[in-house]
Amino acid sequence: GKPQSAVPAIHIAGTKGKGSTAAMCDSALHAAGLKTGFYSSPHLHTFRERIRRDTEPLAKEKFAALVDGLWPVHEQLKTDPEIGPLTLFEFLTGMAFQCFAEDRVDVQTVEVGLGGNLDATNVVDAGVCVITSISLDHTAILGDSIGEIATDKAGIIKPGATVVIAPQAPEALSPVLTACEANEAATILVGRDVTWEEAGSGIDGQRFIIRGLSGEYELETPLLGEHQLENAAAAVAALEAIASQGISVPYQAMQKGFKAVNWPCRMEVLSHAPLLVADGAHNVYSIESLLKSLPKYLEYDRLIIVAGFSRDKNVDGMAEVLASKGDAVIATASRHPRSLTPDQVAGLFTGAGKTAEQAESPALAVQTALESAGESDLVLVTGSLFVTAEARESVLGIEPETYPELLPGR
């Protein structure tokens, strides 16, 4: 069958903000009393986070049952010369769609894994598509210009869909609008058709007003950062748009859902005095946005940076930006096989004119940073979601899923 077609969908692509926007949509839909499905990636601590029902990660038993149910399909496709074995992401995507169809959810929020056009999630025929902010990332796969990347992400746009478009650089906006025109899709431009206004912020969250096409909404969210206001406006636009498919999200549900949204490692405050913040920014644009937001939302003296990078990113650019703002840097590495070693990360900072201390793991790096920090200093863990996830585990005592037999030695 086609489980992906059984449920109305919001499909979200973009370089920055797609996860946060999706989480806001899912939380508000759940607050409206709807049975919800939410598929996202990557996970922080367990694979089960990627497939959520009513905002919660799948139970172990449900996750295992889906694997057992779909494994025969995988075995069959392995022998098909035109298809071959499924990738892990393809298998998980199939699990998500099967889960949401079996459970007869009312609506599904689907975050693209990589790009858009050839992403496994793109089998879904979503009536509402969202394109969040586009910048350079995954250039080896998607192209080395913003125009090429935007063209790929616009591949999720389906005929007759409503497309919510976050503010974009002209070279990104043009191919997205071209795809909308080719598919006779209605467009909603965030920043023009749907706008936002700040209404106050603190260490625990921020308040804002969104002026949508159907109304005005006074909202608050625990998610910090100026970029989250843009994401919130995109989420409101998507929630208004899906009303055309019989999915209603009242004002009170938006208020409740945005206030309750949980999306860790996005400018997340893990401790106070000294402040410890984890943010999984992993490209130059995201790092720049993060560093711009920090002094607006948080008061601190020195900035101590704990940094680790994956080897497939623009690591030189990130190190250069972080080196220009950090008072001290500790280089580290996650257990992920794509992670650069602490020595390699430290070398990048040396090249950017900053001497970095080294720590074998994010847990040790955070411990070292906190020991050297004064009460009014800020320790920022960033550069990779994998690094921030491990830092979060060490601080909050979370037991992660690990698969040492799958990890090659570095």
VOPAGU-2260 file (C-alpha; in pm, 1 decimal, decimal comma):
REM VOPAGU-2260
SITE   aa  ch    i         X         Y         Z
SITE  GLY   A    0       0,0       0,0       0,0
SITE  LYS   A    1      86,4     365,4      28,2
SITE  PRO   A    2      76,8     449,4     399,0
SITE  GLN   A    3     232,0     791,4     334,1
SITE  SER   A    4     -89,7     891,1     151,2
SITE  ALA   A    5    -327,7     791,1     430,1
SITE  VAL   A    6    -285,5    1105,9     640,1
SITE  PRO   A    7    -288,4    1483,9     568,7
SITE  ALA   A    8      67,3    1615,9     593,1
SITE  ILE   A    9     284,2    1919,8     655,1
SITE  HIS   A   10     618,5    1859,7     479,9
SITE  ILE   A   11     910,7    2080,2     586,4
SITE  ALA   A   12    1246,2    2136,0     412,2
SITE  GLY   A   13    1520,3    2394,2     463,4
SITE  THR   A   14    1875,7    2438,7     585,6
SITE  LYS   A   15    1803,8    2603,1     919,1
SITE  GLY   A   16    1493,5    2589,4    1136,1
SITE  LYS   A   17    1307,4    2301,2     975,9
SITE  GLY   A   18    1320,7    2089,0    1292,4
SITE  SER   A   19    1209,7    2370,4    1522,7
SITE  THR   A   20     930,9    2470,3    1283,7
SITE  ALA   A   21     814,8    2108,6    1260,0
SITE  ALA   A   22     822,3    2068,8    1638,7
SITE  MET   A   23     607,2    2379,3    1683,2
SITE  CYS   A   24     356,5    2250,8    1427,9
SITE  ASP   A   25     340,2    1908,5    1593,3
SITE  SER   A   26     300,7    2054,2    1942,4
SITE  ALA   A   27      18,0    2287,9    1836,2
SITE  LEU   A   28    -162,9    2012,3    1642,6
SITE  HIS   A   29    -144,6    1789,0    1951,2
SITE  ALA   A   30    -270,9    2073,0    2171,8
SITE  ALA   A   31    -570,7    2100,9    1938,6
SITE  GLY   A   32    -673,4    1750,9    2047,2
SITE  LEU   A   33    -562,4    1582,1    1725,1
SITE  LYS   A   34    -388,2    1245,1    1700,5
SITE  THR   A   35     -47,6    1342,3    1562,9
SITE  GLY   A   36     250,4    1180,5    1396,6
SITE  PHE   A   37     589,2    1354,1    1374,8
SITE  TYR   A   38     891,0    1226,4    1181,4
SITE  SER   A   39    1225,0    1405,4    1223,6
SITE  SER   A   40    1599,7    1347,3    1215,2
SITE  PRO   A   41    1858,7    1308,8    1343,9
SITE  HIS   A   42    1789,7    1186,0    1696,1
SITE  LEU   A   43    1979,0    1299,8    2004,5
SITE  HIS   A   44    1965,5    1005,2    2243,5
SITE  THR   A   45    1753,7     724,3    2093,0
SITE  PHE   A   46    1630,5     627,8    1746,9
SITE  ARG   A   47    1277,5     627,7    1886,1
SITE  GLU   A   48    1282,6    1009,4    1899,3
SITE  ARG   A   49    1263,3    1016,5    1519,1
SITE  ILE   A   50     909,2     876,9    1514,5
SITE  ARG   A   51     671,2    1043,6    1757,9
SITE  ARG   A   52     308,1     990,1    1837,4
SITE  ASP   A   53     124,4    1269,5    2017,5
SITE  THR   A   54     461,0    1447,5    2066,3
SITE  GLU   A   55     621,5    1149,6    2246,8
SITE  PRO   A   56     888,3     912,3    2108,5
SITE  LEU   A   57     756,4     568,4    2018,0
SITE  ALA   A   58     749,4     306,8    2291,8
SITE  LYS   A   59    1016,5      37,1    2257,7
SITE  GLU   A   60     754,1    -229,6    2189,2
SITE  LYS   A   61     590,9     -28,8    1909,4
SITE  PHE   A   62     926,4      54,0    1752,0
SITE  ALA   A   63    1031,7    -312,7    1758,5
SITE  ALA   A   64     698,8    -424,9    1611,5
SITE  LEU   A   65     739,9    -185,1    1318,5
SITE  VAL   A   66    1090,7    -315,7    1251,1
SITE  ASP   A   67     965,1    -675,6    1255,9
SITE  GLY   A   68     672,6    -589,4    1030,3
SITE  LEU   A   69     879,8    -415,4     763,8
SITE  TRP   A   70    1193,7    -630,4     773,1
SITE  PRO   A   71    1057,9    -883,0     519,6
SITE  VAL   A   72    1008,6    -595,4     274,0
SITE  HIS   A   73    1370,1    -493,2     323,7
SITE  GLU   A   74    1487,0    -853,3     265,4
SITE  GLN   A   75    1281,4    -871,2     -52,3
SITE  LEU   A   76    1412,0    -539,5    -187,7
SITE  LYS   A   77    1773,0    -639,2    -119,4
SITE  THR   A   78    1747,5    -886,6    -405,6
SITE  ASP   A   79    1588,6    -636,3    -646,2
SITE  PRO   A   80    1868,7    -516,0    -880,2
SITE  GLU   A   81    1684,4    -189,4    -954,8
SITE  ILE   A   82    1627,4     -96,1    -590,6
SITE  GLY   A   83    1881,9    -280,7    -381,1
SITE  PRO   A   84    1892,9    -276,8      -0,8
SITE  LEU   A   85    1719,3       8,5     178,8
SITE  THR   A   86    1930,7     265,5     359,0
SITE  LEU   A   87    1870,7     310,9     731,1
SITE  PHE   A   88    1695,8     642,5     666,3
SITE  GLU   A   89    1470,0     489,3     400,6
SITE  PHE   A   90    1374,3     207,8     637,5
SITE  LEU   A   91    1297,1     449,9     921,4
SITE  THR   A   92    1091,6     667,0     686,0
SITE  GLY   A   93     885,8     363,0     588,4
SITE  MET   A   94     842,2     279,7     957,6
SITE  ALA   A   95     712,3     631,4    1028,1
SITE  PHE   A   96     455,7     631,0     749,2
SITE  GLN   A   97     344,5     278,0     839,5
SITE  CYS   A   98     308,9     377,4    1204,9
SITE  PHE   A   99     100,0     685,1    1131,5
SITE  ALA   A  100    -127,0     492,9     892,4
SITE  GLU   A  101    -172,8     199,2    1134,2
SITE  ASP   A  102    -253,7     432,8    1422,3
SITE  ARG   A  103    -493,2     634,4    1205,0
SITE  VAL   A  104    -346,0     966,9    1311,1
SITE  ASP   A  105    -530,2    1281,2    1208,9
SITE  VAL   A  106    -225,8    1464,9    1073,0
SITE  GLN   A  107     147,0    1406,6    1020,5
SITE  THR   A  108     434,6    1653,7    1033,4
SITE  VAL   A  109     728,1    1532,0     824,8
SITE  GLU   A  110    1074,9    1685,9     834,6
SITE  VAL   A  111    1296,4    1628,6     530,1
SITE  GLY   A  112    1617,5    1441,9     608,1
SITE  LEU   A  113    1849,2    1590,1     344,5
SITE  GLY   A  114    1770,0    1823,9      56,1
SITE  GLY   A  115    1421,7    1758,6     -72,0
SITE  ASN   A  116    1388,2    1629,0    -425,8
SITE  LEU   A  117    1548,8    1287,4    -371,9
SITE  ASP   A  118    1484,9    1259,9       1,2
SITE  ALA   A  119    1303,3     945,7     113,3
SITE  THR   A  120    1027,9    1156,3     272,7
SITE  ASN   A  121     940,0    1303,4     -65,7
SITE  VAL   A  122     701,6    1017,6    -141,1
SITE  VAL   A  123     447,9    1204,9      72,1
SITE  ASP   A  124     199,6    1421,3    -120,1
SITE  ALA   A  125     165,4    1704,5     127,8
SITE  GLY   A  126    -103,7    1967,4      90,9
SITE  VAL   A  127     113,0    2208,8     291,6
SITE  CYS   A  128     487,0    2246,5     230,9
SITE  VAL   A  129     723,3    2471,1     423,9
SITE  ILE   A  130    1062,4    2593,0     300,9
SITE  THR   A  131    1258,9    2735,5     593,8
SITE  SER   A  132    1574,6    2945,2     565,9
SITE  ILE   A  133    1818,2    2817,2     300,3
SITE  SER   A  134    2196,6    2852,6     323,6
SITE  LEU   A  135    2505,0    2654,2     227,0
SITE  ASP   A  136    2514,6    2303,4     378,9
SITE  HIS   A  137    2571,7    1949,2     245,5
SITE  THR   A  138    2729,7    2110,3     -60,6
SITE  ALA   A  139    2891,7    1785,0    -177,2
SITE  ILE   A  140    2545,1    1636,8    -227,5
SITE  LEU   A  141    2309,4    1929,6    -291,9
SITE  GLY   A  142    2534,3    2166,9    -486,9
SITE  ASP   A  143    2780,9    2439,1    -399,7
SITE  SER   A  144    2554,3    2737,5    -460,5
SITE  ILE   A  145    2247,4    2857,1    -272,1
SITE  GLY   A  146    2048,6    2848,7    -597,8
SITE  GLU   A  147    2127,2    2478,6    -653,4
SITE  ILE   A  148    2042,5    2392,0    -293,2
SITE  ALA   A  149    1714,5    2586,3    -310,2
SITE  THR   A  150    1618,7    2407,0    -632,2
SITE  ASP   A  151    1673,7    2072,3    -461,3
SITE  LYS   A  152    1472,1    2166,6    -153,2
SITE  ALA   A  153    1189,8    2302,3    -370,1
SITE  GLY   A  154    1154,8    1946,7    -502,4
SITE  ILE   A  155     909,9    1874,6    -217,7
SITE  ILE   A  156     652,2    2113,9    -368,3
SITE  LYS   A  157     356,1    1919,1    -507,9
SITE  PRO   A  158      89,1    2027,2    -758,3
SITE  GLY   A  159    -177,1    2241,6    -596,3
SITE  ALA   A  160      -3,3    2258,9    -257,9
SITE  THR   A  161      16,2    2563,4     -34,5
SITE  VAL   A  162     381,1    2658,2      17,9
SITE  VAL   A  163     499,8    2859,7     317,0
SITE  ILE   A  164     831,8    3028,1     236,9
SITE  ALA   A  165    1051,2    3173,0     511,5
SITE  PRO   A  166    1256,5    3485,3     435,1
SITE  GLN   A  167    1523,5    3394,6     178,8
SITE  ALA   A  168    1814,6    3546,0      -4,6
SITE  PRO   A  169    1711,0    3639,0    -362,5
SITE  GLU   A  170    1912,0    3350,3    -512,7
SITE  ALA   A  171    1719,3    3106,7    -290,1
SITE  LEU   A  172    1375,6    3260,7    -331,9
SITE  SER   A  173    1381,5    3261,8    -711,3
SITE  PRO   A  174    1400,0    2882,0    -772,1
SITE  VAL   A  175    1143,5    2819,0    -497,2
SITE  LEU   A  176     896,3    3057,9    -660,2
SITE  THR   A  177     968,7    2899,7    -997,9
SITE  ALA   A  178     879,9    2556,5    -855,6
SITE  CYS   A  179     561,0    2697,2    -703,5
SITE  GLU   A  180     456,4    2843,6   -1037,4
SITE  ALA   A  181     532,1    2518,9   -1220,5
SITE  ASN   A  182     316,1    2325,8    -973,4
SITE  GLU   A  183      40,6    2588,2    -954,0
SITE  ALA   A  184     104,2    2606,0    -582,9
SITE  ALA   A  185     -20,9    2891,5    -365,4
SITE  THR   A  186     253,8    3082,0    -184,3
SITE  ILE   A  187     263,4    3240,4     160,7
SITE  LEU   A  188     572,4    3455,1     217,4
SITE  VAL   A  189     677,5    3487,1     579,2
SITE  GLY   A  190     784,0    3844,7     642,7
SITE  ARG   A  191     531,4    3978,0     389,9
SITE  ASP   A  192     204,9    3781,9     420,3
SITE  VAL   A  193     269,6    3659,7     774,3
SITE  THR   A  194     473,9    3878,8    1008,2
SITE  TRP   A  195     604,6    3871,5    1364,3
SITE  GLU   A  196     677,8    4120,9    1639,1
SITE  GLU   A  197     884,0    4067,3    1953,6
SITE  ALA   A  198     706,3    4119,7    2286,4
SITE  GLY   A  199     976,3    4038,1    2542,5
SITE  SER   A  200    1223,5    3766,9    2629,4
SITE  GLY   A  201    1422,4    3613,8    2914,7
SITE  ILE   A  202    1633,2    3312,8    2993,0
SITE  ASP   A  203    1322,3    3090,2    3007,6
SITE  GLY   A  204    1168,1    3189,0    2674,8
SITE  GLN   A  205    1025,1    3464,6    2461,1
SITE  ARG   A  206     689,8    3624,1    2383,0
SITE  PHE   A  207     582,1    3749,5    2042,7
SITE  ILE   A  208     289,2    3840,9    1819,9
SITE  ILE   A  209     228,9    3668,3    1486,6
SITE  ARG   A  210       0,2    3837,5    1234,9
SITE  GLY   A  211    -123,4    3559,5    1010,8
SITE  LEU   A  212    -361,7    3544,9     718,9
SITE  SER   A  213    -649,0    3431,2     943,5
SITE  GLY   A  214    -579,2    3621,4    1262,1
SITE  GLU   A  215    -338,2    3768,4    1512,9
SITE  TYR   A  216    -178,2    3548,1    1777,2
SITE  GLU   A  217      -5,4    3641,9    2103,6
SITE  LEU   A  218     227,1    3348,7    2169,9
SITE  GLU   A  219     526,0    3240,1    2378,8
SITE  THR   A  220     783,6    2964,7    2345,7
SITE  PRO   A  221    1070,7    2832,5    2555,4
SITE  LEU   A  222    1286,5    2823,3    2241,3
SITE  LEU   A  223    1538,2    3108,5    2246,7
SITE  GLY   A  224    1691,0    3294,9    1951,5
SITE  GLU   A  225    1570,3    3555,3    1703,1
SITE  HIS   A  226    1550,1    3288,0    1434,9
SITE  GLN   A  227    1281,7    3109,1    1638,0
SITE  LEU   A  228    1044,5    3401,3    1579,4
SITE  GLU   A  229    1081,8    3346,1    1206,1
SITE  ASN   A  230    1027,4    2973,2    1258,1
SITE  ALA   A  231     718,6    3043,8    1468,8
SITE  ALA   A  232     572,6    3263,0    1195,0
SITE  ALA   A  233     630,7    2984,3     940,3
SITE  ALA   A  234     464,9    2733,1    1173,4
SITE  VAL   A  235     159,5    2957,4    1223,1
SITE  ALA   A  236     129,7    3001,7     846,0
SITE  ALA   A  237     142,6    2623,4     796,0
SITE  LEU   A  238    -114,9    2561,2    1070,0
SITE  GLU   A  239    -349,5    2818,3     916,3
SITE  ALA   A  240    -299,4    2664,9     570,9
SITE  ILE   A  241    -379,3    2308,3     674,6
SITE  ALA   A  242    -727,6    2422,2     775,8
SITE  SER   A  243    -816,3    2377,2     406,2
SITE  GLN   A  244    -776,2    2001,1     465,6
SITE  GLY   A  245   -1017,8    1999,0     756,8
SITE  ILE   A  246    -744,8    2025,2    1023,0
SITE  SER   A  247    -840,8    2301,9    1264,6
SITE  VAL   A  248    -596,5    2451,7    1515,1
SITE  PRO   A  249    -773,8    2711,8    1732,8
SITE  TYR   A  250    -594,2    3012,1    1879,2
SITE  GLN   A  251    -585,9    2856,3    2228,2
SITE  ALA   A  252    -424,1    2540,6    2087,0
SITE  MET   A  253    -150,8    2747,8    1922,8
SITE  GLN   A  254     -88,4    2923,5    2254,0
SITE  LYS   A  255     -72,0    2596,0    2446,1
SITE  GLY   A  256     131,7    2413,2    2182,4
SITE  PHE   A  257     395,2    2681,7    2126,3
SITE  LYS   A  258     440,4    2721,7    2502,5
SITE  ALA   A  259     483,8    2345,1    2550,8
SITE  VAL   A  260     714,4    2275,3    2255,5
SITE  ASN   A  261    1020,8    2070,6    2344,1
SITE  TRP   A  262    1314,9    2079,7    2101,4
SITE  PRO   A  263    1643,0    2021,9    2285,5
SITE  CYS   A  264    1993,7    2134,8    2187,8
SITE  ARG   A  265    1864,4    2448,7    2021,8
SITE  MET   A  266    2002,6    2730,9    2237,4
SITE  GLU   A  267    1903,8    2513,8    2533,2
SITE  VAL   A  268    2003,9    2633,8    2880,3
SITE  LEU   A  269    2126,7    2326,1    3069,1
SITE  SER   A  270    2247,3    2496,0    3387,4
SITE  HIS   A  271    2290,4    2834,8    3553,3
SITE  ALA   A  272    2580,8    3009,3    3732,8
SITE  PRO   A  273    2778,7    2953,3    3522,6
SITE  LEU   A  274    2543,9    2936,7    3228,9
SITE  LEU   A  275    2572,0    2624,4    3015,7
SITE  VAL   A  276    2405,6    2638,1    2675,0
SITE  ALA   A  277    2389,3    2363,4    2411,7
SITE  ASP   A  278    2313,5    2446,8    2049,2
SITE  GLY   A  279    2360,3    2202,4    1762,7
SITE  ALA   A  280    2440,5    2468,6    1501,4
SITE  HIS   A  281    2653,5    2296,8    1237,4
SITE  ASN   A  282    2701,0    2540,8     952,2
SITE  VAL   A  283    2843,1    2891,8     929,9
SITE  TYR   A  284    2504,8    3063,5     894,4
SITE  SER   A  285    2364,7    2886,3    1201,9
SITE  ILE   A  286    2675,0    2961,2    1408,2
SITE  GLU   A  287    2658,3    3330,0    1312,9
SITE  SER   A  288    2287,0    3347,1    1403,8
SITE  LEU   A  289    2355,2    3177,2    1736,8
SITE  LEU   A  290    2640,1    3410,9    1832,6
SITE  LYS   A  291    2426,8    3710,8    1739,2
SITE  SER   A  292    2140,3    3589,3    1960,5
SITE  LEU   A  293    2341,3    3498,2    2271,7
SITE  PRO   A  294    2400,2    3850,3    2412,4
SITE  LYS   A  295    2041,8    3948,3    2336,2
SITE  TYR   A  296    1889,4    3671,1    2547,5
SITE  LEU   A  297    2161,3    3599,4    2805,1
SITE  GLU   A  298    2384,9    3810,9    3029,2
SITE  TYR   A  299    2742,0    3688,7    3069,2
SITE  ASP   A  300    3102,3    3801,6    3097,3
SITE  ARG   A  301    3335,6    3552,2    2926,6
SITE  LEU   A  302    3231,3    3314,2    2649,6
SITE  ILE   A  303    3392,1    2969,3    2677,8
SITE  ILE   A  304    3328,4    2755,9    2370,7
SITE  VAL   A  305    3320,5    2376,1    2363,2
SITE  ALA   A  306    3334,6    2282,4    1994,4
SITE  GLY   A  307    3329,1    1965,6    1788,4
SITE  PHE   A  308    3257,3    1920,3    1418,7
SITE  SER   A  309    3157,6    1654,2    1168,5
SITE  ARG   A  310    3402,6    1613,7     881,7
SITE  ASP   A  311    3142,2    1670,9     607,2
SITE  LYS   A  312    3077,6    2034,0     712,1
SITE  ASN   A  313    3241,7    2370,5     642,7
SITE  VAL   A  314    3458,0    2326,1     949,6
SITE  ASP   A  315    3710,0    2598,3     861,9
SITE  GLY   A  316    3434,3    2856,7     835,6
SITE  MET   A  317    3272,7    2756,1    1165,5
SITE  ALA   A  318    3605,7    2757,4    1350,4
SITE  GLU   A  319    3685,6    3102,9    1214,8
SITE  VAL   A  320    3352,8    3248,9    1332,5
SITE  LEU   A  321    3372,3    3085,1    1675,6
SITE  ALA   A  322    3737,4    3185,9    1722,3
SITE  SER   A  323    3645,3    3550,2    1665,3
SITE  LYS   A  324    3395,2    3549,4    1953,7
SITE  GLY   A  325    3523,2    3298,9    2208,6
SITE  ASP   A  326    3738,9    3400,6    2503,2
SITE  ALA   A  327    3851,0    3038,7    2541,6
SITE  VAL   A  328    3797,1    2724,4    2332,0
SITE  ILE   A  329    3795,8    2354,9    2419,0
SITE  ALA   A  330    3811,2    2118,6    2121,1
SITE  THR   A  331    3637,7    1782,8    2151,4
SITE  ALA   A  332    3479,9    1498,5    1951,5
SITE  SER   A  333    3160,3    1297,2    1970,0
SITE  ARG   A  334    3153,0     919,2    1933,4
SITE  HIS   A  335    2996,6     956,3    1586,4
SITE  PRO   A  336    3214,3     811,9    1307,4
SITE  ARG   A  337    3197,4    1137,7    1108,4
SITE  SER   A  338    3339,2    1339,0    1397,2
SITE  LEU   A  339    3676,0    1510,2    1365,5
SITE  THR   A  340    3925,6    1425,5    1640,1
SITE  PRO   A  341    3994,5    1682,4    1914,9
SITE  ASP   A  342    4340,3    1734,4    1764,6
SITE  GLN   A  343    4190,7    1808,3    1421,5
SITE  VAL   A  344    3938,0    2051,5    1572,1
SITE  ALA   A  345    4212,1    2225,2    1772,4
SITE  GLY   A  346    4413,9    2257,5    1452,2
SITE  LEU   A  347    4126,8    2441,1    1285,6
SITE  PHE   A  348    4118,8    2693,4    1568,6
SITE  THR   A  349    4495,9    2734,1    1551,8
SITE  GLY   A  350    4451,5    2817,6    1184,0
SITE  ALA   A  351    4192,2    3076,7    1285,2
SITE  GLY   A  352    4434,2    3234,1    1532,7
SITE  LYS   A  353    4297,7    3079,8    1852,5
SITE  THR   A  354    4467,8    2826,0    2078,8
SITE  ALA   A  355    4228,5    2552,0    2187,1
SITE  GLU   A  356    4253,1    2313,1    2478,5
SITE  GLN   A  357    4161,0    1951,9    2397,0
SITE  ALA   A  358    3922,7    1708,7    2568,5
SITE  GLU   A  359    3861,2    1350,0    2464,6
SITE  SER   A  360    3481,6    1364,2    2497,2
SITE  PRO   A  361    3205,6    1627,1    2525,0
SITE  ALA   A  362    3147,6    1519,2    2886,9
SITE  LEU   A  363    3512,1    1589,7    2977,8
SITE  ALA   A  364    3509,0    1910,8    2774,8
SITE  VAL   A  365    3203,1    2041,8    2960,2
SITE  GLN   A  366    3356,0    1945,4    3296,2
SITE  THR   A  367    3678,4    2129,2    3208,7
SITE  ALA   A  368    3488,2    2434,8    3083,0
SITE  LEU   A  369    3268,3    2460,0    3392,3
SITE  GLU   A  370    3569,5    2424,8    3622,2
SITE  SER   A  371    3740,4    2718,2    3449,8
SITE  ALA   A  372    3428,3    2935,6    3426,3
SITE  GLY   A  373    3329,8    3206,0    3668,9
SITE  GLU   A  374    2970,4    3230,6    3795,5
SITE  SER   A  375    2885,9    3500,2    3541,7
SITE  ASP   A  376    3050,8    3328,1    3243,7
SITE  LEU   A  377    2878,7    3134,6    2963,9
SITE  VAL   A  378    2987,5    2790,4    2844,6
SITE  LEU   A  379    2856,2    2724,1    2492,9
SITE  VAL   A  380    2860,4    2373,2    2344,3
SITE  THR   A  381    2815,6    2384,3    1967,0
SITE  GLY   A  382    2934,9    2281,5    1618,6
SITE  SER   A  383    2750,4    1949,9    1594,4
SITE  LEU   A  384    2422,4    1799,6    1714,9
SITE  PHE   A  385    2615,7    1486,5    1807,3
SITE  VAL   A  386    2849,8    1682,0    2035,4
SITE  THR   A  387    2566,4    1876,1    2199,9
SITE  ALA   A  388    2365,6    1557,0    2252,3
SITE  GLU   A  389    2655,4    1393,9    2437,7
SITE  ALA   A  390    2705,9    1707,1    2647,2
SITE  ARG   A  391    2336,5    1700,4    2734,0
SITE  GLU   A  392    2357,3    1334,9    2833,3
SITE  SER   A  393    2645,9    1403,8    3069,8
SITE  VAL   A  394    2474,9    1700,2    3237,8
SITE  LEU   A  395    2125,0    1553,8    3268,4
SITE  GLY   A  396    2223,9    1193,3    3333,4
SITE  ILE   A  397    2061,6    1055,5    3017,7
SITE  GLU   A  398    2158,3     702,5    2915,2
SITE  PRO   A  399    2211,7     703,3    2536,7
SITE  GLU   A  400    2172,0     427,0    2284,8
SITE  THR   A  401    2516,7     329,0    2160,8
SITE  TYR   A  402    2623,0      78,9    1899,5
SITE  PRO   A  403    2998,8      29,8    1949,2
SITE  GLU   A  404    3010,3    -256,5    1699,4
SITE  LEU   A  405    2908,3     -12,5    1426,5
SITE  LEU   A  406    3170,4     249,3    1508,5
SITE  PRO   A  407    3501,3     222,3    1321,3
SITE  GLY   A  408    3813,4     319,8    1511,6
SITE  ARG   A  409    3941,9     668,2    1435,9
